[in-house]
Amino acid sequence: MLLLNSIVNNPYFKQSSLHASFSECPLGFIDIGALGGVHSLISPVASLMHYACFEPAADALYFKDPFDPANKNRNFFKRNIEVLLLTAILTYFYDFALEIVECYYTDKTDSGHIRDLVLSMAAIQSKTIENSLNCLLEDDRTNPSKTYLLAKKFIDKYKSNNDVDFIIEV
């Protein structure tokens, strides 16, 4: 999990057009399941949030795909692209975020800052998972009778919606 305002305080973010844009017009957000406090999804940009509403937990997040052939001739507003980009970063879709930057950000300096932001966030996430894996391996060495439970806990922590829980064994 990224720390409170970790994206807002990232020097690459501060130097980008995203910072100026979201400082001027904060991101609106409907909280999808936090029981009070700041939802972990928005904590990296909490100071740039306009409002948060509390709703029941959701099962999915849908993006409008600006690269879909159906959208080839569509002109998206700058705000559409900025929100999509920030949401991609917040939800760890770093490859998608980099595609958005490459396609929609023509200013070399700004796109460089945003690309560096995305790569730095990806590095933080990667290091977090690596550290967690090292803890899992160490816990497994000291508690071999709990291997299954430790592994299950690790998997549950890092799995995404792209799992195979829906498959029925015959």
C-alpha positions, 0 to 999 in steps of 0.5 A: 500500500502506498503511503498517505499523499505519497504521489502528491509528494513525489517530486516527479508529480510536483513537476508535472501538469497533473499536479497543477491540474488536480491542485486547481480542480481536485479529483472527485471520488466515490469510496468503494468500501472504506469503513471510515478514514482514507481509503487505501486507493486514494491515500497517495493523493488524499490532499487532492481529493474533492470529496469522498462518498461511502458506498458498498464494496464494488466488484470491478473498475471499468476504464474507457479505453482511449485506444479502442478503434471505436474511439480512434476519431474521438477527441477526449477532453484533457481532464478525461485523460488526466483522470484516466491516467491518475486512476491507472496509477492509483490502481497499479496499471502502470503499463496502461499509464505509460501507454496513456502518457506516450499517446496523449502527452506531447510535451517532452518535459511533462511526459518525462516527469509523468513517465518518471512518476509512473516508473517510481510508483511501479518500483515502490510497488515492486519493492513492497511485493519483494519485501513481502515475499522475503517475509513469507519465505522467512516465515515459512522457514521458521514455521514449516507447518504453516506453509499453506496458510502463509502462502494463502495469506500472501496470495490473497494480499496480492491477487487481483481480479484476474484470478481463477476462483470462478473455475468449477472443478469437475 
